[in-house]
Amino acid sequence: MISAAALAFRDILTPPFRRVLLKSLALTIGTLLALWLMLGWLLASWVALPYAWLDSGFSVLAGIGLVIGAAFLVAPVTALLAGLFLDDIAEVVERVHYPHEPAGRALPLGRSLVVTLKFLGIVVLVNAIALPLVLFVGFGILVFLVANAYLLGREYFQLAALRFHDAPTASALRARHSGQIFAAGLVIAGFLAVPLLNLAGPLFATSFMVHMHKRIAGSERRPGEILAG
């Protein structure tokens, strides 16, 4: 797993990834900025306080809240972008690192949207539950990391595996190696927890899980046998 993570980190710095990285950064920053401005506008429009000092205090607290909120929005935004960039990233990883193996199949647009929106909904729900725990409970940050590790590991692996297998085979493969995939999810969650570095999260996570899928599928394949799916 460590070697797969190191490969993924090196991947995002190589020339074949730069075009995808620039698109990913532009969309991620643009989406977060738009959400920031929208939330700020809603607060300014809907909250009117009678005293200037109270209004100033509220503005400071709202600013802090928006910063915290933006940090928690990174995971849902990257979840959404993963579906947009998965096939571009996976294709580069497979071509560069696995040129002699069969290439994966791009997910049909409709199926990709369904999987991505389902992933986004789950991540938003879990983060909405985890946010109060982080703010008001001492171990909340641990709950946040564990929940995101499970979700990110599960869904990024599923997205990578679906390029090679049907849904039942991909799910069964994930279930048989749930420990490894959860540990990989912790790495992704840790990567996303680092400010600025997390903007490259979709590239790192997708590349990492393509490498992890290759290793996991290879561990189940006997010489001359292709994993079902």
Long-range contacts (C-beta under 8 A, 24 or more apart in sequence): 1-180, 1-183, 1-184, 1-187, 1-212, 4-184, 4-208, 4-211, 4-212, 4-215, 5-184, 5-187, 5-208, 7-97, 7-207, 7-208, 7-211, 8-204, 8-205, 8-207, 8-208, 8-211, 9-204, 11-92, 11-93, 11-96, 11-203, 11-204, 11-207, 12-200, 12-203, 12-204, 12-207, 14-96, 16-92, 16-95, 16-96, 17-89, 17-92, 17-203, 17-207, 20-85, 20-88, 20-89, 20-92, 20-203, 21-200, 21-203, 23-85, 24-81, 24-85, 24-199, 24-200, 24-202, 24-203, 25-199, 25-200, 27-81, 27-84, 28-77, 28-78, 28-81, 28-199, 28-201, 28-202, 29-199, 31-77, 31-80, 31-81, 32-70, 32-73, 32-74, 32-77, 35-70, 35-73, 35-77, 36-66, 36-70, 39-66, 39-69, 40-66, 68-135, 71-195, 72-127, 72-130, 72-131, 74-192, 74-198, 74-199, 74-201, 75-123, 75-127, 75-148, 75-152, 75-192, 76-120, 76-123, 76-124, 76-127, 78-192, 78-198, 78-201, 78-202, 78-205, 79-116, 79-119, 79-120, 79-123, 79-152, 79-155, 80-116, 80-120, 81-202, 82-116, 82-119, 82-155, 82-156, 82-159, 82-202, 82-205, 82-206, 83-112, 83-113, 83-115, 83-116, 83-117, 83-119, 83-159, 84-116, 84-202, 85-202, 85-203, 85-206, 86-112, 86-159, 86-160, 86-206, 87-112, 87-163, 89-202, 89-203, 89-206, 89-207, 89-210, 90-160, 90-163, 90-206, 90-207, 90-210, 93-206, 93-207, 93-210, 93-211, 94-210, 97-211, 97-214, 98-214, 101-214, 102-164, 104-163, 104-164, 105-163, 105-164, 106-163, 107-159, 107-162, 107-163, 111-162, 115-155, 115-158, 115-159, 115-162, 119-151, 119-155, 119-159, 122-151, 122-155, 123-148, 123-151, 123-152, 123-155, 126-151, 145-186, 145-189, 145-190, 145-193, 148-185, 148-188, 148-189, 148-192, 149-182, 149-185, 149-186, 149-188, 149-189, 150-182, 150-185, 151-185, 152-185, 152-188, 152-189, 152-192, 152-205, 153-181, 153-182, 153-183, 153-184, 153-185, 153-186, 153-188, 154-181, 154-185, 156-185, 156-188, 156-205, 156-206, 156-208, 156-209, 157-181, 157-184, 157-209, 157-212, 157-213, 159-206, 159-209, 160-206, 160-209, 160-210, 160-212, 160-213, 161-213, 161-217, 164-213, 164-217, 164-227, 164-229, 165-227, 165-228, 165-229, 166-229, 169-227, 169-228, 169-229, 170-229, 173-216, 173-217, 173-220, 173-227, 173-229, 176-220, 177-216, 180-212, 180-216, 181-212, 181-216, 184-208, 184-209, 184-212
